[in-house]
Amino acid sequence: MQPDSAEEEQMVEKAFQNVLSAYLASNHRKKVEIIERAYHFAKEAHKGVRRRSGEPYILHPIAVAQIVISELGLGSTSICAALLHDVVEDTEYTREDIEANFGPKIASIVEGLTKISGGIFGDKASLQAENFRKLLLSMSTDIRVVLIKMADRLHNMRTLGSMRPEKQFKIAGETLYVYAPLAHRLGLFNIKLELEDLAFKYEHPQKYAEIMAKISESEKYRDKIVEEFVAPVRARLDAAGYKYEIKARVKSAYSIYNKMETKKVPFEEIYDIYAVRVIFENDNDEKERVRCWEIYTFFSDGHKVHPDRLRDWTSTPKANGYRALHLTAMGPDGKWIEVQIRSRKMDVIAELGYAAHWKYKTGEHDDDTELDKWMNTIKDILANPEPNAIDFLDTIKLNLFSSEIYVFTPKGDLIILPTGATVLDFAFEIHTQLGRHCIAGKIAHKLVPLAHKLESGDQVEIITSETQTPQPEWMEFCHTAKAQNHIRTALRKDRRLLAAHGRNLFNEFLAKENLKNSQKLLKTIRDHYGITSDEDLYYHIACDEISLSPEEMRDIYKGRSSIIKKLLRNPFSSKKDDGKNSGVRQEEEAPTPINRKEVYVLHPDLEKPNYLVQPCCNPIPGDDVLGFVNSDEQVVLHKVSCSNAMRLKSSYGPRLVATRWGEIAERFTVVIAAEGIDRQGVLEDIIAALSGKLALNIRSMSINARQEVFHCEVTVQVDSTAMADRICQALKDIKGIKSAQRIS
C-alpha cells in the first residue's frame, strides 16, 4: 500500500471520526473545533512517519484519544493532549507551539507526557528512578497526565505483537511492575485487568492460551449456572421496583494463573472463577447504602452466604475510591460465586477510578480526600528521593498495591494501611517523630512488638522512648512506603557519619604507610572491590568490611580477588572466579558480544552450558525463562515468574535477550513435594511409581506424618519440566495423595 493512498487516508479519517462520535455521545461540553484542530496539527506533524507495524503513526495518538474518551470518560482537554502527546517528543514542534495554538493547560499536559515519554524506564538504571519521579511529579500537578499515560501504555500493549521478543519482555515486565499497580491505585479496574492479561500473554503465551481455552470451553455451562443462581433475585428486584442490570464476569486469565500458582492447583479446582455484578439505578444518594443492603437480603434469603467473605466498602471506600458491597454465596453446583452490589454511580467510579471525577464534579467529594492523602504520601517520598533506582521503585510499589486494612487511633480516628502493615507502619503513618521513637504498641491492653502485623478493627496505642532511633532491621518489617522512606533517610544520615569516620581511618592508614591519597588510588581500590563511590568505600572501611593492611594493598595491585569483591558485585557481574583462581588473573580475550536482537538458543547438554543459572529460582530446561546479558556477555537465566527477574527486567530492560531451549540430553535435579492422607503402604507406592513406573533414580527422600496427614519430599533427576510434570501426575494418581508439585 502506498503511504498516501486514498484507502489509508480513509482509514485514518474513520478512526478520528470514531473519537468524535464517542465525544459527542458523552456528557461533556461540546468543543469539537479545538479537537479537530489538534487532530489536523498532529496529523501534519507526524506526516510520513510510520509505526513498527507499518501503519501511519497518527493512528497511535488517535487510538490513545479513543481510549481517553471511551474508556476513561475524559473531556476535550485530555482528548487534545492525547492527540498531541508525541508531537513535542518526536517532531520539531515545541511546547511554545502547542501553547500558542491550544493554550497553556493542554501545553502543560503535553509537556508532562513528553517528560515521561518512551516508557518509565530508560537505558540506564540511574535514569529510571528520575523518569519515574517526573511521572509522579506530573501526577501531583495534574492527574490527567498519568491517566493519558495509562491510555498510551494500554494501546502500546494492545499492539505489542509487532515488537521484537526482547522488547516484548521488557515492555510487558515494566507494565506488570509499575503500570498495572498504578492503574489499580488509580481505580482503573478494567485497564488494570487488561494490562495484566496482555503482559501475561506475552510472558507466558502457552499458559495464557491454555487458560483462555478452558474459560471458553466452560462458557455455556457457566452461563447456565449463573442464570439459575440469579433467577430468584431477579424476581425480588422486579417486585421491589428496581431498575437494574445483572452482569456475569469471569476472572481474568492472569488472576486465575496467579491463583493456580499460589495454591498449586489446576484450573478445575479454582472455585470462584466467576462473579455476578448487580448495578442498580439510584436517584437518591442518601438511600444508596440502604438499597445495597436490601439487595444483599435478596441474595442471603435464597442462598447460603459465606460468613467470612462479606466486604462493605459502601461506608468506608478503598483508598482508590472504590465503593461497593461484596458477598459470596453458594451456587447451584456447590461452588462459591462472588456478588458485587453497586449503584450506577458506584459502578462508574469502580470502572474509571479517579477519572470519574470529571464525570461527577459536585464540589468536595470523599474520593478527593483519599486521592489527596495518597498524593501527599507520594510528595513525601519525592521530598527524600531514594538514590537507588530499584529501591525507589520498590518503595513506590508498596503504595501502589493496596489491599487495605482499617485501624484506629486511641481517639477513634480511622487510618487506612496496606494489608501486612505493622505497628511501626502505623506509628509513621500518624507522625514521623512517633515512628522514629516507637518502641512498641498496645492493642486491647496488650503490649505488642514493632513487627506485629495489624488487622482490620485494631485500635492501636504507640509507646515511645526518646532514646529510640531507627534501626536497619526495621526495614525488614515495614510495609508502607512512608515508613521505609523515613527509615532509609535516617539510616543514610548515620551512614554519612560512618563514612566520615572511614575517611579518617583511610587517611591515617595512608599516612602510616607513607602513601599519597589520589583519585587514581581510590579508583583502583574501588574497582577491586566493585564499589561505585568513594563514600561507599569509606563506609565499608568504617564497618570493618574492608581491612586496611599492607598485604591487602599488595593484593589489590596484583589484581587478586577477595571475598568482599564477590559480596559487592553487581547483579550482572560474571561468576567465573569461584575462589580457585587466587593468583594473578591471566589476560583474557574480550568476550564475543551476544546479538540481543536474535533468539538465543540455550544448550544445557553441552559440556559447559552456554548460560548461567541463578540459584534464587534455579530454572531447568523447559521452564519459561528470561535471559539477561551480564557484563561478560554471558546469558544469565531466571524463571519468568521469579521476583528477582521481575525487578531486573523492569530496570535492566536493554540487557534482555529472547531465549528458547535447544536439544536436551543432560539430567537436572528437582525436588517434588507431595501431601496426602496417611495410610499403610503409601511409601511403598511412591517408590514403585517413581523407580518402577517412571524408571527414575531417587537421590533422596524425606517423609513425615502427623496424625492422619503426611508430607513427603523427594529429590530426583529429570531432563525437562515435562518429566517433572509427569512425576507430579504419577504421584497424584496414588490413592490418598491430594497434591504434588515441584518446589525446587
Buried (B, 14 or more C-beta within 10 A) or exposed (E): EEEEEEEBEEBBEEBBEBBBEBBEEBEBEEBEEBBBBBBEBBBEBBEEBEBEEEBBBBBBBBBBBBBBBBBBBBBBBBBBBBBBBBBBEBBEBEBEBBBEBBEEBBBBBBBBBBBBBEBBBBEEBEEBBBBBBBBBBBBBEBBBBBBBBBBBBBBBBEBBEEBBBBBBBBBBBBBBBBBBBBBBBBBBBBBBBBBBBBBBBBBBEEBBEBBBEBBEEBEEEBEEBBEEBBEBBBEBBEEEEBEBEBEBEBBBBBBBBBBBEEEBBEBEEBBBBBBBBBBBEBEEEEEBBEBBEBBBEBBBEBBEBBEEEEEBBBEEBBBBBBBBBBBBBBBBEEEBBBBBBBBBBBBBBBBBBBBBBBBEEEEEBEBBEBBEEBBEBBEBBBEEEBEBBBBBBBBBBBBBBBEBBBBBBEEEEEBBBBBBBBBBBBBBBBEBEBBBBBBBBBBEEEEBEBEBBBEEEBEBBBBBEEEBEBEEEBBEBBBBBBBBBBBBBBBEEBBEEBBEBBBEBBEEBBEEEEEEEEEEBBEBBBEBBBBEEBBBBBBBBBEEBBEBEEEBBEBBEEEBBBEBBBEBBEBBBBEEBEEEEEEEEEEEEEEEEBEBEEBBEBBBBEEEBBBBBBEEBBBBBBBBBBBBBBEBEBBBBBBBBBEEBBBBBBBBBEBBBBBEBBEBEBBBEBBBBBBBEBEEEBBEBBEBBBEEEBEBEEEEBEBEBEEEEBBBBBBBBBBBBEBBBBBBEBBBEBEBBEBBBBEE
